[in-house]
Amino acid sequence: MDVTDAAGALAREEFTLTALKTTESLYDETFEQDLPAQGKYVCAEFKIKNVGSSEGDTTTTGKWVGADGKVQDLGLIVGISCSSLGMTDSLHSPSNPKPGQYVMTSVLYDVPTQQPGAIVVHDGSNSQLFRINYAPESAQVKITE
């Protein structure tokens, strides 16, 4: 992502996916109970490094794009995190890293499990950063040798 600020300095972030895990439920620390997914939880952990010359922006949004072409927003899930899966709990300071700095974060998505599709992640200016292809076990083809 490249964004030029009002002073003409270039903000540019480099996103690196460092871990990806799925689960049927996660522990809700607020209510001290397991919270089952409506579909399946997908936890994506990534490093965001500012490789530009001005303060960065770590804002991201996710959308689910099903194999049928249907697109739906994947909102933020509040109260539970990916920490129980051994992943970074949330965005660590600074949330908008200065040039040369980076942050680690994990984002939790609840994706439908009826069909294959993809999680498409966008930055704050709605530019596509990356996509995570997903297929439920029922749609996966076993490879035998």
N, C-alpha and C positions, 0 to 999 in steps of 0.2 A: 504494500500500500504506500503510495506517495501522496502527501498532502503538503501544500505550501501555505504557511501561515501569513498573517497580515504584513509581517516584516519581510517576507520573501524567503524565510528560512525553510528548508526542506525537512519535514518529519517523515520518517520512513521506518516501518516496523517489519521485522522478520519473525514469522511465526514458525515454530518447530513443534510438531506433535511428538511428545515424549512418552506417552502411555495412553492406552485405550482399553477399558474394561467394561463388561456388561454384567448386570445382575437383575434378579427379579424383585428385590426389595433392598432398602437401605435403612439404617437406624436413624430415627429422628431424635436428636439430642434434646430438642425443646420439649417434646411430649414423652420422651424416654420410651419409645416403642418402635417396632419395625413398621415401615411404611411401604406397602407393595406398590409396584409400578402399575400404571394403567395398561402399559404395553411392556416395554423393557427399558430399564435404565441403561444409558450409555454414558460413561464418564470419560471425558477427553481431557487429558492433562497436556498443557503446552507451555513453552517458553516464548516470551515475547521480548525481542531485543530491539532497541532503538538504534538503527544504523544510519539515521539521518543527522541533521545538524540543529534541530530544535526539539523541544519537549514532545514526546510521543502521545499517542492515544490508544488505550487498550480496550475500547468499547467494541464488543462483538454481539451479534445476534445470530440465531440459528433458525433454519427452516427445514422442514421435512419435505422431500420430493419423492413421492411414491412411484412405484413402477407404472402405475396407472396414469401418471402425470399430475395427480392432485398435489397441490402445494399447501402446507399449513405452517404457521408460525410455531416455533418451539419456545415458549416463554421460559423465563427463569423460574427455577424451583426453589422456594424459600424454606429454610428450616432444616434442610438435610444437605449433606455434602458427600464428596467422594473419599473423605478421609478414612472411612471404615474399610475401604479397599486399598489402603496404603498409598493414596495419592495426595497431592498437595490439596490442602483444605480449601483455600480460596485465594483470591488475588492478594499478593503481598506487596507492601509499599516498596517503592513509590508506584502508585497506580498509573501514572503517566511518566514513564522513565525518561530521564535526560539522555542525550546522545552517549552511546556506549554502554548504557545501563540496560538491564533486563529484569523482568519479573516472571515468576512461575505462577501458574493458575490452573485450576481445573474447572470445567463447566459440565453440568449435569443436564442431560436431555432425557425425556421420557418419550420413546419412539413407538409408533404402532408396530405390532408384530404380525399382522395379517399378510403382509407382502414385502418383498424386497424394496429398497429405496436408498436414499442418501440423506445425510445431514449436510446441509450446505451452510457454511459459516461465512458471514459478511462482517466487514468492519463498520465503523460509525458512519461512513459515507456511502454505505450499501454496496461496496465493491466486494466481489467474492474473493475470499481468502483461500479457502480449501473446502474439499468435500470428503466426507467419510461414508463410504459405501457400506450398506448393512443389508443382510439377508437373514431372516429367521431360520432356525435349524430346519424347519419343515420345507423351506425353499432351497436349501443347500444340496448340492449334488455330491455324494460321496465319491471320492476318487480311489480306485483300487488299482493295484499294480499287478 
